[in-house]
Amino acid sequence: MYKLLALDMDGTTLNSQKKITPQTVEGINRLLNDGVHVIVASGRCLAEMNDYKEELKNMRYCILASGALIYDFAKQEPVSVHPVPFDECLDLIDLGEQEKAMVHLLTIRESVVKPQDINHMVDFQMGIYQDMYIRNCLQCEDQREYAKTHKDDVIKVNIYHRSPESRAKTVERLKGRNLQMVFAETTALESSPPSVTKAAGLVELCKYLNIDIADTVAIGDAPNDIEILQTVGYAVVMGNASDEIKQMADFVTADNDHDGVLAAINKIFYS
């Protein structure tokens, strides 16, 4: 039996309504009770996990901010932290402002956005997340000043653009930078510290837990899941993923509105 299951959140464990179904929670808890490590491997930060405390209360570890933070829920403390280089963080804030984009700072414990942006998230193709941001984000007018006073805390910077064309301009301006960058959602650009990915986070956590990477499974759906799907012993891709992502799968499960995670758990661990 595989020893660890890594779950992406959005588009995977969460359905289109950003909920985890009771059936999927039951499947996760069954695995945990059987001694399998089930972890979240997500682009979200710790603050953005608040809405799922009850559903995931039995989970011990998570890989957050696309690998920049490994967190121990039981001890309520980081296992490891990889901050964004300070100068790069300031430049990302400036570049987002040049494109009149929404800049989102992810820190060890906070999710930081400007108040004027959080009220217009539909303009950045992020309307479905607005309620969550209102509940869980720290609203800060001066993000540059926040970054200056939290130099070692910013672990990821997301820039939500108004269009794919606007995102392309930011990518061009960032050529050659010492950052790990991936596309997400429709117009988002996620920037992480160099060499930080979900895959690198999983390798780091496996060493910490003394688990062979060959004994791991990952389930994902998006471009920021590609490396972890290529790294694990068994790769599962959601039915709602693109054909490009599906080509990386050992198994394509049902989509996220039909309990694809639960179907994969039952096939891989209990069939």
FENPE-V656347 format. One record per residue. N is the residue number from 0. RES is the residue in one small letter. SS is DSSP state (H for helix, E for strand, C for the rest). Layout:
N:RES:SS  N:RES:SS
This chain:
0:m:C  1:y:C  2:k:C  3:l:E  4:l:E  5:a:E  6:l:E  7:d:C  8:m:C  9:d:E  10:g:C  11:t:C  12:t:C  13:l:E  14:n:C  15:s:C  16:q:C  17:k:C  18:k:C  19:i:C  20:t:C  21:p:H  22:q:H  23:t:H  24:v:H  25:e:H  26:g:H  27:i:H  28:n:H  29:r:H  30:l:H  31:l:H  32:n:H  33:d:C  34:g:C  35:v:C  36:h:E  37:v:E  38:i:E  39:v:E  40:a:E  41:s:C  42:g:C  43:r:C  44:c:C  45:l:H  46:a:H  47:e:H  48:m:H  49:n:H  50:d:H  51:y:H  52:k:C  53:e:C  54:e:C  55:l:C  56:k:C  57:n:C  58:m:C  59:r:C  60:y:E  61:c:E  62:i:E  63:l:E  64:a:H  65:s:H  66:g:H  67:a:C  68:l:E  69:i:E  70:y:E  71:d:E  72:f:C  73:a:C  74:k:C  75:q:C  76:e:E  77:p:E  78:v:E  79:s:E  80:v:E  81:h:C  82:p:C  83:v:C  84:p:C  85:f:H  86:d:H  87:e:H  88:c:H  89:l:H  90:d:H  91:l:H  92:i:H  93:d:H  94:l:H  95:g:H  96:e:H  97:q:H  98:e:C  99:k:C  100:a:C  101:m:E  102:v:E  103:h:E  104:l:E  105:l:E  106:t:E  107:i:C  108:r:C  109:e:C  110:s:E  111:v:E  112:v:E  113:k:C  114:p:H  115:q:H  116:d:H  117:i:H  118:n:C  119:h:C  120:m:H  121:v:H  122:d:H  123:f:H  124:q:C  125:m:C  126:g:H  127:i:H  128:y:H  129:q:H  130:d:H  131:m:H  132:y:H  133:i:H  134:r:H  135:n:H  136:c:C  137:l:E  138:q:E  139:c:C  140:e:C  141:d:C  142:q:H  143:r:H  144:e:H  145:y:H  146:a:H  147:k:H  148:t:H  149:h:C  150:k:C  151:d:C  152:d:C  153:v:E  154:i:E  155:k:E  156:v:E  157:n:E  158:i:E  159:y:E  160:h:C  161:r:C  162:s:C  163:p:H  164:e:H  165:s:H  166:r:H  167:a:H  168:k:H  169:t:H  170:v:H  171:e:H  172:r:H  173:l:C  174:k:C  175:g:C  176:r:C  177:n:C  178:l:E  179:q:E  180:m:E  181:v:E  182:f:E  183:a:E  184:e:C  185:t:C  186:t:C  187:a:E  188:l:E  189:e:E  190:s:E  191:s:E  192:p:E  193:p:C  194:s:C  195:v:C  196:t:C  197:k:H  198:a:H  199:a:H  200:g:H  201:l:H  202:v:H  203:e:H  204:l:H  205:c:H  206:k:H  207:y:H  208:l:H  209:n:C  210:i:C  211:d:C  212:i:H  213:a:H  214:d:H  215:t:E  216:v:E  217:a:E  218:i:E  219:g:E  220:d:C  221:a:C  222:p:H  223:n:H  224:d:H  225:i:H  226:e:H  227:i:H  228:l:H  229:q:H  230:t:H  231:v:C  232:g:C  233:y:E  234:a:E  235:v:E  236:v:E  237:m:C  238:g:C  239:n:C  240:a:C  241:s:C  242:d:H  243:e:H  244:i:H  245:k:H  246:q:C  247:m:C  248:a:C  249:d:C  250:f:E  251:v:E  252:t:C  253:a:C  254:d:C  255:n:C  256:d:C  257:h:C  258:d:C  259:g:H  260:v:H  261:l:H  262:a:H  263:a:H  264:i:H  265:n:H  266:k:H  267:i:H  268:f:H  269:y:H  270:s:C
